[in-house]
Amino acid sequence: MKSTTDTFGKAPHQPSLWTRADALKVHADDPTTTQPLVSADFPVLSDKVFIWDTMPLRDLDGNITSVDGWSVIFTLTADRHPNDPQYLDQNGNYDITRDWNDRHGRAKMYYWFSRTGKDWKLGGRVMAEGVSPTAREWAGTPILLNEQGEIDLYYTAVTPGATIVKVRGRVVTTEHGVSLVGFEKVKPLFEADGKMYQTEAQNAFWGFRDPWPFRDPKDGKLYMLFEGNVAGERGSHKVGKAEIGDVPPGHEDVGNSRYQTACVGIAVARDEDGDDWEMLPPLLTAVGVNDQTERPHFVFQDGKYYLFTISHTFTYADGVTGPDGVYGFVADSLFGPYVPLNGSGLVLGNPSSQPFQTYSHCVMPNGLVTSFIDSVPAGEDGKQMRIGGTEAPTVGIKIKGQQTFVVAEYDYGFIPPMLDVTLK
Ligand code: FRU
């Protein structure tokens, strides 16, 4: 990879590698890294809309923030179509699975509010129709900027292309609820460059999305994580000694794993407001291991950088596998080197009996992990699937050095604030 020097003249870092040897240590169903079973009788947040990726309002330091006692979350959201002829099956019944699977193409950003950090009330769409420049409003991060209630929503504008964008608005509270105002002018920030981060022209299955801005607790500067793939034409990547790692005899064959090229990207802001960004080389690459490291985010704890990212079974490369869930890596400084938590990287995976029960986990600095319910086996024989499109039970994990442990389970969609801001 071609390295660059960043705006501040620092020596470029080397990306840390999630190797095939690390991934061989991933084991589903270890109780310390497995999400408790989600029961098929879960409640749904709304019978009008599906929700999936959940983005709690927070500050630039990562603290989940309420305003005037109101918690606020943003969600990727799509209408449910129980009466749309397009989603009826041959027998005239609603084909919810097809409706759910189609949701990415019509994803919109919505917000919800709550006094209790659960029992969310629907606020509505964040941006009016026509404000966002593309068909899909994909994941990102809402940042509370100040006591005036200003919010920068960073997100991904997808189809055509994939651009990291931001839009500014304001949160307004009353005794009865929360509304969002503004969010009218979307500013494009950057796209994949083809030198560090793969472009659509290099690979039609490229990923470039999910901005997560933050202030580095050590140097105080503004950075942003995002999901990417390592630049280069599809099929041209090399899975060499470094990517393979220290594997036992018999595990040298990498098959077609050159097609899996996920990375966690990082950019640094050239200005205070985060309007002008420079992409830096990835923090972490998974070439030969996995094709998607989605929604990367940090927890800063004990002076360390805990980097979390979500990934799927279906995006693993030949010869390695693991559950859908959240994976993690830890370093003593922002630019690494990062080592996989629990040896393997796996932090919280779905149990093998319910491999699709949850996804899009977000580890919060208080050790609480939120996710959404995808689908859970249901019916007497367990052969039906109940589609979720709603908040999963929150899980508590303990982060200790290079290890993590599942220690608690809470209510559906429990996202308590870590601090409250009184608006002026
Ligand atoms: C994770 C994800 C994100 C993306 C969104 C699209 O669930 O794949 O990476 O922004 O969903 O719906």
Residues whose N, C-alpha, C, O or C-beta is under 5 A from the ligand:
A	BS01	FRU	D53 H104 A107 W138 A139 R209 D210 E294 R295 S360
